[in-house]
Amino acid sequence: MTPRSLRRVQVLRMACCDREWVGADRAHCCSRFGGCGGVFDDAELWDTHRPRGTCVADPGELGMVATRNGIWLRPLDEAS
C-alpha cells in the first residue's frame, strides 16, 4: 500500500525532430522552424545557445554538457 500523502506522478514524454525527451520543463529548438533540433534542460539554456538569434553549432563550446540521451545541461559546478 502507498501512503495517502504520496501524489501520483505523471511523466510527460515528448518527441519532435526525431528526438525524444522526458519533462515539460525542457526546451526544444525545433528544426521545423529553423532551429538546430537540440533539447535543453531549461529555457535559459535554450536562450544561451542562440546568441543573436542563431543557434551555436556546438553547445559544448558554451560550456554545456550533453547527457547520454542528448539533453544539454549546465556544467555540474554551475548547477547549484
C-alpha positions in Angstrom: 0.0 0.0 0.0 1.1 3.5 -0.7 0.6 6.3 1.8 -2.2 8.7 1.0 0.3 11.6 1.2 2.1 10.4 -1.9 0.7 12.0 -5.1 0.5 10.3 -8.4 3.4 11.4 -10.6 2.8 11.9 -14.3 5.7 11.6 -16.7 5.5 13.6 -19.8 7.3 12.1 -22.8 7.9 14.5 -25.6 9.0 13.9 -29.2 10.0 16.2 -32.2 12.7 16.4 -34.8 13.4 12.6 -34.4 14.3 13.3 -30.7 12.6 12.1 -27.5 12.8 13.5 -24.0 11.0 13.5 -20.7 9.8 16.5 -18.8 7.7 19.5 -19.6 10.4 22.0 -18.4 12.8 21.0 -21.2 13.3 23.5 -24.1 13.4 22.2 -27.6 14.9 24.1 -30.6 12.7 22.8 -33.3 14.3 22.3 -36.7 10.9 22.7 -38.4 11.2 26.4 -37.6 14.9 27.0 -38.4 16.3 25.6 -35.1 19.0 23.0 -34.6 16.8 20.3 -33.1 18.6 20.3 -29.8 16.9 19.7 -26.4 18.0 21.9 -23.4 17.4 21.4 -19.7 15.5 24.7 -19.5 14.6 27.9 -21.3 17.6 29.8 -20.1 20.0 27.3 -21.7 17.9 27.4 -24.9 18.3 31.2 -24.9 22.1 30.9 -24.3 22.6 28.7 -27.3 21.0 31.2 -29.6 23.0 34.4 -29.2 22.0 37.0 -31.9 19.1 34.7 -32.9 21.2 31.9 -34.4 22.0 28.5 -33.0 25.5 27.8 -31.8 26.7 24.7 -33.8 28.1 23.0 -30.6 26.6 24.0 -27.3 29.7 22.4 -25.7 31.6 25.5 -26.8 29.4 27.4 -24.4 30.3 25.1 -21.5 27.2 23.0 -21.7 27.4 19.2 -21.2 25.2 16.7 -23.0 23.6 13.7 -21.3 23.7 10.2 -22.8 20.4 10.9 -24.4 21.5 14.3 -25.8 19.9 16.8 -23.4 22.2 19.8 -22.9 22.8 20.8 -19.2 24.8 23.3 -17.3 28.2 22.0 -16.1 28.0 20.4 -12.7 30.0 23.1 -10.9 27.4 25.7 -12.0 24.2 23.6 -11.4 23.6 24.6 -7.8 
